[in-house]
Each structure stands twice: as structure tokens, then as C-alpha cells.
Amino acid sequence: MGRIKEIFMQMYYANDGNIPEGATIGDLQRMEEMKIFQWQEYEREKERLRSEQSTLLNTRESTKIAKVQDYWEAELKTGKRRKPKKD
């Protein structure tokens, strides 16, 4: 039996005989690497890894956003209302 077919069969049995419509050969290979064959579990793990990677790549951006958010929260607490500039 071929390697991909073995992985396919593991996924097939782990998902109660259902193959998700969005599953690709790339997904099968990643599932084999992760040793996760249940589709929902795989999707959760994939999303967790994606968010971790995004956080690592965008730490500066998150810091900027946090600073701006802190600034506006402080403005709201003090009750200052800025008047729009008239053109």
C-alpha cells in the first residue's frame, strides 16, 4: 500500500468514515507530521500554530496597537472631548 494511501486511510478512520471536503494532499502530509488524524483537532492545531507565528511576526505592531488603545482608554476615563477642527 502506498504511503499517501495509508495516511488517507488513517484520516478516514479517525473521522468516522468522512473525508472533509477541504482536505488536500498537503493537509494529509501535515497531519502525518503532527500525528493528528482527526480533522477538527487538526484544524484547531493549525489555527493555533498560525496565531503563534502571527504573534511572533507582528510583535511591534501589537505593541503599537496596545499603546494607542491605552492612550484612548485614558482619554475616555478623563472625559476629555476633543472638538473637531473646522475647515
N, C-alpha and C positions, 0 to 999 in steps of 0.2 A: 504494500500500500504506500502511496506517495506521502511525503511529509505534509503538504498542504491538506491533503485529504484527511490525514489523521487529526490535524488541528481543527479542520472543519467538523469532523465527527465529534470531537470533544466539545466544541461550541454548540453543536446541535443537541447533544445530550444534556448539557448544562442549562440550556434554555427550554427544556421540556419539549423538544422536537420542533421548535420555532426558530427560524433564522430571521434576524432583523433585516428590514429592507435596506437600511443604510450600511450594512456590513460590507467591507471591501477586503481585498487580499491584504492590504496594508494593516487593516484592523486585526485580521487574523494573526499576522506576524507580531504585532504589538501585544496581542492577548497572550501569545505563546511566551514572549519575553517576560511579561508581567505575571504569568501563570494565573491569569484570571480569565475564565471562560464564560461567566455569566454576564450577559450584555449590559444590564443595568449597573452592575458593580463596576464593569469596565468603563462605562460612560462616566460614572462618578469619579473614579480614579483619574481618568483622562482630564476631566474638568479641574480636579484638584491640582494636578501637575501643571496645567495651563495657567491657573491662577497664581501658583507659586512662581512660575517663570515670569509671568507678567509683573508680579510684585518686585522681583529681583531686577528686572529691566527698567522699571519705572519708579524707582525709589525717590529720585529727585522730583519727579512730577508729583508723587503722592505727598512729599514734604511741602511743596509749593501749595498744593490744594489745601492741605491741613492748615498752613499759615493763613491763607486767605479766608478759610472758613472760621478760624479763631478770631480773625480781625472783625469779620462781620457779626459774629456772635457777640463780641464785646460791644460793638456799636449798638446792637439791638438791646443789650442789657442796660446801657447807659441812657437809652431812649432818645438819642440824638436823631433828628430827622434832617436830612440834607435837602435843601431846596434845589430843584433843577435849574441849571443856568438858562437864562433867556438869550435867545439869539438876536 
